[in-house]
Amino acid sequence: MTVIYALLALSIGVAVGLAALTVGELRWEARNRLPRCTTCGERHHRHAAHR
């Protein structure tokens, strides 16, 4: 039973680690994505000159 509990704890630790990496990657992508402009609807940098 001790081996089963050790493997269970290891698998839970791996799952939590992968979830943390996934959330970190999604947050990084969201932070670096170009925002959608409320004026024209296109994706470009903030404070872009609209002509």
C-alpha positions, 0 to 999 in steps of 0.5 A: 500500500505504501508504494501505491500511495507514493505513486499516487502522490507522485502522479498528483505532483506531476499533474499539478506541475503540468497544470501550473506550466500550462496556466503560465504559458496561457498567461504569457500568451495573453499578455503578449497578444496584440489587443483588439482596437475598440475604434476599428476592430483590428489587432494592433499596438495600443495608441496606434495612429488611426488615419 
